[in-house]
Amino acid sequence: MSQPFNDSDLEAYLDEALPSEEMSRVEQALRADALLARRLAAVASRHDSGTHSIGGIWRRHRLSCPTREQLGSYLLDALPDDWVEYIAFHLEEIGCRLCLANLADLQQQQKELPATVQERRRRYFQSSAGHLNRSGGQ
C-alpha cells in the first residue's frame, strides 16, 4: 500500500529538507513499498537530470530560511515582531533541520565562557598573522 507522498515530498526527501519525523516516515515507507521506491528513483532521475521545479529550486537554495545573522538576532530578541513570528513558525512548525542546527550552534556559542572566546580569537590571529600585509598597502 502506497503512502500519500507526492513528488514534492520525495524531492524534499532527496534534499533532506523534511523534518526528521517526516524523513523517517518516508524512509519506512520506502522499505515497505517497492512502487514508492520506483517513484523515488524516477523523481531522483528527474532531479539529477536538471529538470527543475520552482519548489525544488526554492528548497535547494533554502530561500525561506532565515540567515544565520537573523537567527542570532532572534536569539537576542532584537528583531521586529513579524520576523520573530516568521522565524518561530519556520523553526517550530516547519521544523527546518538546517535552521534548527544553526540555532543550536548559536545557542552553544552564547554559553561559552569569555575566556574560551578570547583564546579562540587569539589562536585565529596567530594562525593568520603571517598572511596579513604589515605595510597596509597592496
C-alpha positions as CSV (number, residue, x, y, z in Angstrom):
1,M,0.0,0.0,0.0
2,S,1.4,3.3,-1.1
3,Q,1.8,6.2,1.4
4,P,0.3,9.5,0.3
5,F,3.6,11.1,-0.7
6,N,3.6,13.4,-3.7
7,D,6.6,14.2,-5.9
8,S,7.4,17.3,-3.9
9,D,7.6,15.3,-0.7
10,L,10.0,12.9,-2.4
11,E,12.1,15.8,-3.8
12,A,12.3,17.3,-0.3
13,Y,13.3,13.8,1.0
14,L,16.2,13.7,-1.5
15,D,17.3,17.2,-0.5
16,E,17.0,16.2,3.2
17,A,14.6,19.2,3.6
18,L,11.9,17.4,5.6
19,P,11.5,17.5,9.4
20,S,13.2,14.4,10.9
21,E,9.9,12.7,11.7
22,E,8.8,13.0,8.1
23,M,12.1,11.8,6.8
24,S,11.7,8.7,9.0
25,R,8.2,8.2,7.7
26,V,9.3,8.3,4.1
27,E,12.3,6.0,4.8
28,Q,10.0,3.4,6.5
29,A,7.5,3.6,3.6
30,L,10.3,3.2,1.0
31,R,11.4,0.0,2.7
32,A,7.9,-1.5,2.6
33,D,6.7,-0.2,-0.8
34,A,8.5,-1.2,-4.0
35,L,6.2,1.1,-6.0
36,L,7.2,4.1,-3.9
37,A,10.9,3.2,-4.2
38,R,10.4,3.2,-8.1
39,R,8.7,6.6,-7.9
40,L,11.6,7.9,-5.8
41,A,14.0,6.6,-8.4
42,A,12.1,8.4,-11.1
43,V,12.0,11.6,-9.1
44,A,15.7,11.3,-8.4
45,S,16.4,10.8,-12.1
46,R,14.5,14.0,-13.0
47,H,16.1,15.8,-10.0
48,D,19.6,14.8,-11.2
49,S,19.0,15.5,-14.9
50,G,18.5,19.2,-14.4
51,T,14.7,19.3,-14.6
52,H,13.8,21.9,-12.0
53,S,10.5,22.9,-10.4
54,I,10.1,26.2,-8.6
55,G,9.5,24.3,-5.4
56,G,12.7,22.3,-6.0
57,I,14.8,25.4,-6.6
58,W,13.2,27.1,-3.5
59,R,14.1,24.1,-1.3
60,R,17.6,23.5,-2.7
61,H,18.6,27.2,-2.2
62,R,16.7,27.4,1.1
63,L,15.1,30.7,0.1
64,S,12.6,30.6,3.0
65,C,15.4,30.1,5.6
66,P,16.4,33.0,7.8
67,T,20.1,33.9,7.6
68,R,22.5,32.9,10.5
69,E,22.6,36.6,11.4
70,Q,18.8,36.7,11.6
71,L,18.8,33.6,13.8
72,G,21.3,35.3,16.1
73,S,19.1,38.4,16.3
74,Y,16.2,36.1,17.0
75,L,18.1,34.7,20.0
76,L,18.9,38.2,21.2
77,D,15.3,39.3,20.8
78,A,16.4,42.0,18.5
79,L,14.0,41.5,15.6
80,P,10.7,43.1,14.7
81,D,7.6,41.1,15.8
82,D,6.8,39.9,12.3
83,W,10.3,38.4,11.9
84,V,10.1,36.8,15.3
85,E,6.8,35.2,14.3
86,Y,8.1,34.0,10.9
87,I,11.3,32.5,12.4
88,A,9.3,30.8,15.2
89,F,7.0,29.4,12.6
90,H,9.9,28.2,10.4
91,L,11.6,26.5,13.4
92,E,8.6,25.1,15.3
93,E,6.1,24.3,12.6
94,I,8.2,23.7,9.5
95,G,11.0,22.1,11.6
96,C,13.8,23.1,9.2
97,R,16.7,20.9,10.3
98,L,19.4,23.3,8.9
99,C,18.0,26.3,10.8
100,L,17.5,24.3,14.0
101,A,21.1,23.1,13.7
102,N,22.3,26.7,13.2
103,L,20.2,27.9,16.1
104,A,21.6,25.2,18.4
105,D,25.1,26.2,17.4
106,L,24.4,29.8,18.1
107,Q,22.9,28.9,21.5
108,Q,26.0,26.9,22.3
109,Q,28.2,29.9,21.4
110,Q,26.2,32.1,23.7
111,K,27.0,29.7,26.6
112,E,30.8,29.8,26.0
113,L,32.8,31.5,28.7
114,P,34.5,34.8,27.7
115,A,38.0,33.2,28.3
116,T,37.2,30.5,25.8
117,V,36.2,33.1,23.2
118,Q,39.3,35.1,23.9
119,E,41.5,32.0,23.5
120,R,39.9,31.1,20.2
121,R,40.3,34.7,18.9
122,R,44.0,34.6,19.9
123,R,44.5,31.3,18.0
124,Y,42.8,32.7,14.9
125,F,45.0,35.7,15.0
126,Q,48.2,33.7,15.5
127,S,47.3,31.3,12.6
128,S,46.7,34.2,10.2
129,A,49.4,36.6,11.4
130,G,51.9,35.5,8.6
131,H,49.2,36.1,6.0
132,L,48.4,39.7,6.9
133,N,50.1,42.5,5.0
134,R,52.1,44.5,7.5
135,S,52.6,47.6,5.3
136,G,48.9,48.3,4.9
137,G,49.4,48.7,1.1
138,Q,48.6,46.3,-1.7
